[in-house]
């Protein structure tokens, strides 16, 4: 079975958000590690470390940490497609065995950014190949909370 066939056989998360920010700013938030670390991760697991070689074939890695317990979770992957300022595709995989998903599987994230007529940015977000329904529920919460944090960062950093 190919990776594409494997991804197709597992659950997919789809989110759509409209941000009151220009696409160039949303792109910058997704493409720069020094900005990613300020909003990435759900509220109960915010990022504390982000490294990113933002180019096709480049690797990325993010550490999330629970403010309550201090426990850290790591995730990483490789950029598969970058079309500035509209599309980013990257692989996503948890590191280690301490994630609620159990043994990690390769998944694929697509972020599509479109300008609206009134100068806002619509984000179509897809996370393909999640492990099961439990993983889908957890990632839905995590990515929704992460998008909320991105929205707050965009509002506080309009330039």
N, C-alpha and C positions, 0 to 999 in steps of 0.2 A: 504494500500500500504506500502511495506517495504521501508526502506531507500535506499537499493540497487535498487529497482524498480523505486523509485522517482529520484535517480541520473541518471539512464539510460534514463529517459524520457526528460532530460534537456541537454543543449549544453555542449560540452567538448572542452577544450583547450588542444592542443598538441604542445609542443615545443621540438626541438632537438638542442643542442649546443655542440660543441667540444671545450674544454678548453685546453690551452697549459700549463697543470699542471698535476702532478700525482694525481691519484684517492684519495690517502690518504689525500692530502691537500684539495681537494674539499670536501671530507667527513668531515674533521675537520671544514671547513667553514660552512657546513650545521648543524653540531651537537653541536657546542659550542656557547652559547648565547653571550659571550663576542666578538666573531667574527661575528655572525649574525648581530649584531647591526651596524657593520661597512659597510655592503653592502646591507642589506635587504631594500626593498621598492624601488619604482621607483624614478628617479632623482628629480621629483617635490614633492615627499612625502617620504623622507628618514626616516628610523627608528631612533627613539630616545630612545626607551626602548624595551628590549627583556628579557623575563623570559622564562625559559624552564626547565622542568623536563624530560630530554631526556631518556625516557624508555617507553616501551609499557604500555599504560594506563596513562602516564604522561601528564600533561597539558603544553601548551605553550601559550604565549600572546605577541603580538608585538604592539607597538604604533608607528604610522607614523605621521609626522608633516610637514605641508606645510611651507617652508621657507618664502614664500610670505605673508601668512595670519596668520601663527601661529596656525591655526586650527589643531586639532589632530583627527585621526581616529584610532580605535582599532580593532584588529582582534585576534582570538584565536582558539584553538582547542585541540585535544587530539591525541597523537601518537598511531597509530593502529598497525604498523609493523615497526621494525627496524632490518635490516640484514646488519651488518657492514662488509665491507665498500661499500655495493652496493645498498641498497634499504631503503627508508624511506617513510612511508605512514602515513598521518595525516589528521584529519578533519580540516576544515577551515570554519570560520563563522565571519562575521562582527558583531561588537557590536553596539548597539544603532540604531537610525533611521536616522543619519545624513549622511549616505553613499549614493552615487548616485543610488545604487541598490535598495534603499528603505528597507522595512522590510527584515531582514536577513534570509537566508536559509542555511542549512547544505550542505557543499560541501566536496569533497575529493581530496587531492593532493597526487600524487605519484612521487617520484624522484628516478630514476633508474640511477646508475652510472656504466659505463663500461670502462675498460682500453682498449686503442687502442694499436696496435703493436708498435707504435713509442713513447709510454710513456705518451700520452695525455689522457684526460678523456672525454668520451662522456656522456652527460646528456640527458636522455629522461624524459621529464617532462609532466605530465598530470594533469589537474585540471578538475575533473568531477562534473557535477551537477550544472553548473552555471545557474543563474536565467532565462536568456533570451539572445537574440542576442546582445542587448546593453551591458549587463554584460560581455558577451564573448569578445566584442570589447574592453571594458575597461580593463578587466583582461589580454587580449593579450598585450595591450600596457604596463600595469603595470609589468607583469612578464617578458616581453622582456627587458624593461628598468632595472629591477632588475637583470636579467642575465648579462646585460652589466656592471652593477656595480660590480657583482661578478667577472666577467672576469677582470676588472680593479684591484680589490683587489687581486686576484690571481697573476696577473702580478707584483704587487708591493710587494708581500709577498711570494716569491718562496720557502721558507723553512717552 
